[in-house]
Amino acid sequence: MSDLKPGTAAKLATTKHAHAGFAVDAWLANWGMIGLSNDNLQIGPDGKAVRVDVGGSLEYRPQGAKKVFGHEVAELASLRDPKVNAQAAAVFGGSRTRTSPPQSHASPRSATRTSGT
């Protein structure tokens, strides 16, 4: 991991494979996909984006508070909105990243609802 380097939002926005994972990050509600100081998405020695911290994914915030987590993937829009998530919007806000969540026979988020709720 020592070969990984953080990048500026502008650099991350143009890094190979950074946008490829956007729909999955949104589907997993990975609100911290970029990190407060652009440290959760880094650049590998091959110049490709590497996600190094997905602790903000799924139903709980990193500090343990529960998220509102429904069947609609609101993060497809909110992660591009600078009023909601300035760090993610700085990287993905102007992109034409594919916004379809991962395909499944189940509803988009039901695969993560394993707690029976």
C-alpha positions in Angstrom: 0.0 0.0 0.0 3.0 2.3 0.4 3.0 2.8 -3.4 -0.4 4.5 -3.3 -0.7 8.2 -3.5 -3.5 10.6 -2.7 -4.5 13.0 -5.4 -6.4 16.3 -5.7 -10.0 16.2 -6.6 -9.1 17.3 -10.1 -6.5 14.6 -10.5 -8.9 11.9 -9.1 -11.6 13.0 -11.5 -9.4 12.1 -14.4 -7.7 9.0 -12.9 -8.3 5.7 -14.7 -11.0 3.5 -13.1 -12.1 6.2 -10.6 -15.5 6.5 -12.3 -15.8 2.8 -12.9 -16.7 2.2 -9.3 -19.1 5.1 -8.8 -22.4 3.2 -9.3 -21.2 0.5 -6.8 -20.1 3.2 -4.3 -23.6 4.8 -4.7 -25.4 1.4 -4.3 -23.4 0.6 -1.2 -24.1 4.2 0.2 -20.3 4.7 0.4 -20.7 8.4 1.5 -17.0 8.6 2.3 -15.7 7.2 -1.0 -13.3 10.1 -1.5 -12.6 11.0 2.2 -12.4 14.4 3.8 -8.8 14.9 2.5 -9.1 12.8 -0.7 -7.4 9.9 1.1 -10.0 7.1 0.6 -9.6 7.0 -3.2 -5.9 6.9 -4.1 -3.8 6.5 -7.2 -1.8 3.3 -7.6 1.7 3.0 -9.3 0.0 2.0 -12.5 -2.0 5.2 -12.5 -5.4 3.6 -11.7 -7.7 4.5 -8.9 -7.7 2.3 -5.8 -10.4 2.4 -3.1 -8.7 2.1 0.2 -11.4 2.7 2.8 -15.1 1.7 2.3 -15.9 2.2 6.0 -18.7 4.6 5.1 -20.6 1.8 3.2 -23.9 0.1 3.9 -26.4 0.9 6.7 -24.1 2.6 9.3 -22.0 5.6 9.3 -18.3 5.1 10.3 -19.1 6.4 13.8 -22.0 3.9 14.2 -25.1 6.0 13.6 -27.7 4.3 11.3 -28.3 5.7 7.8 -31.7 6.0 6.2 -31.2 3.1 3.8 -34.1 2.3 1.4 -34.6 0.5 -1.9 -33.9 3.6 -4.0 -30.3 4.6 -4.6 -30.5 8.3 -3.8 -26.7 8.5 -3.7 -26.6 8.4 -7.5 -27.6 12.0 -7.3 -26.5 13.1 -3.8 -22.9 12.0 -4.3 -22.7 14.4 -7.2 -24.3 17.3 -5.3 -21.7 19.6 -3.6 -24.3 20.7 -1.1 -24.6 17.1 0.1 -21.1 15.7 -0.4 -18.5 18.3 -1.4 -15.6 15.8 -1.7 -17.4 13.3 -3.9 -19.0 16.0 -6.0 -15.6 17.5 -6.7 -14.6 14.2 -8.3 -17.8 12.9 -9.8 -20.1 16.0 -10.0 -19.4 16.8 -13.7 -19.0 13.2 -14.8 -21.1 11.2 -17.2 -20.4 8.1 -15.1 -22.9 5.3 -15.7 -25.5 5.7 -13.0 -27.1 2.3 -13.2 -26.7 0.3 -9.9 -25.3 -3.2 -10.2 -27.8 -5.6 -11.9 -29.5 -8.2 -9.8 -32.7 -10.2 -9.7 -33.5 -8.5 -6.4 -34.2 -4.9 -5.7 -31.1 -2.7 -5.9 -30.4 -2.7 -2.1 -32.1 -5.9 -0.9 -28.8 -7.8 -1.2 -27.4 -5.7 1.7 -30.5 -6.1 3.9 -29.3 -9.2 5.7 -30.3 -8.2 9.2 -33.9 -9.2 8.5 -35.2 -5.6 8.8 
